[in-house]
Amino acid sequence: MADAAALIGEAFGDEPALASSIKSALTQTPQYSALFDAIAHYVLSQKSIAASVKAENDRPPAKKRRIEESFARTPNDRTQETMDRTMTLVDSTSPPVLTVGDLSFSIPRKKLRLEFTKSGLRGRNPTSSAVECGVNWADVEHAVLVPLPEKANRQYNLCIFPYHADGLYSPPQEASVPDTIVFTIPDAAPRAADGPEMVEAAKVAGTTETHRSLMLWMFDRHLPRGKKVTEPDPDDFVSALGEAHRKDEKAVHVKAFRGSKEGYLFFLPTGILWAFKKPLLFFSFATIVSTSYTSVLQRTFNLNLTISSTSSATSESGDVTEWEFSMIDQADFPGIDAYIKSHDLQDASMAEVRRAKKVPAASIDPKGASPNDAEPRELAKAMAQMRSKKASNKLNDGEGKGEGGFQGEEDSEDEGEDYDPGSEGQSEGSGSSSEGEEEEEEAEGEGDEEEAVEEEQ
């Protein structure tokens, strides 16, 4: 009871009269000592929270950290938050509250021991005991858990994005930014997990059944308020192609290319993830200005995501960046399009910048040609007149010759079939004369062409 009285005195020290009344009631009703003790603890916790909020509000604006849901942010809010943050390196000496032995990390590409602490998460080399990667809980911007595609046995990749590490924006100068962390967990019981919080987790039904359930419980327990691990929602998006190596499972990703790199796009409830080759990209809804489709072919199409770091979604100052993901299977077009529409992501496929250029009506003549086409059209007319004139001349020559003329030509052709070696020079001379005549006719034709053009002009 003495401890309860001391606790009450600490909790209500700023109200001496109230503290005295509570202590008197505690003396008269000792059976309620546990209740008074709980009330005192609650009051002390509320005072602690109020003190933290006051300290945060008293800091300069550039040092404040907003705690907002990602879907409620605007691009300007998100950028201001990330640019204003200052981060510290993860503590490598604090005792872990949970350890999960030897997991395969993709970033960094090593096998490490995962350690949870009260202040953060770190990956420790089991051989050298050196900390290879880590992030403080307060510095986690996004945490995403997705099934690993194209594996015979179900596995999951957990991707942790610290602030400034989503791959979309350059970090501030002189900022110490932790790298993205990606590690794989099997769909099995966490037999190699140990630590004080493993004991606590065992008290919650279903928490220690799989690595996935344990990870979700630990992250929910330690992430700042308003943060949680994002997972794919089959009601939000599923691929029409299914999971290639696990036939009974729906795929929640699509294959795509970014340049020459092949990877996967995951359409999640809070944004779009591009994985698993470095650098990973996470497009939260707050960062996406618009989307568009290009190179729509019979079998594939491209998806373009436009982001901006300014508050104006229609900024023309050059700070809009477009990310293109190509060679997506046409079978997934309806699902992706429904996802984009359901999350109100602006479709800019028919934006002015993507439309074919229009010729002003004033520059088109009644015959359907613009003034720039006038010269080619007049030249074509002159050529047609020249051909007509040549055809008329040839027709007149044929009428003068009559049948005899044609017969003579046939006889000449028949005589020419008998090869006479002595007449080789004459034959060559005849050929030269014929070629000369043809060249003269062509010269005359070009002269007629020029005259016709001049007449038309």
Secondary structure by P-SEA (a helix, b strand, c coil): caaaaaaaaaaccccaaaaaaaaaaaaacccaaaaaaaaaaaaaaaaaaaaaaaaaaaccccccccccccccccaaaaaaaaaabbbbcccccccccccccbbbbcccccbbbbbbcccccccccccccccccccccccccbbbbbcccccccbbbbbbbbccccccccccccccccccccccccccccccccccaaaaaaaacccccccaaaaaaaaaaacccccbbbbbbbcccccccccccccccccccbbbbbcccccccccccccbbbbccccccccccccccccccccccccccbbbbbbbbcccccccccccbbbbbbccccccaaaaaaaaaaaacccccccccccccccccccccccccccccaaaaaaaaaaaaaaaaaaaaaaaaaaaaacaaaaaaaaaaaaaaccccccaaaaaaaaaaaaaaaaaaaaaaaaaaaaaaaaaac
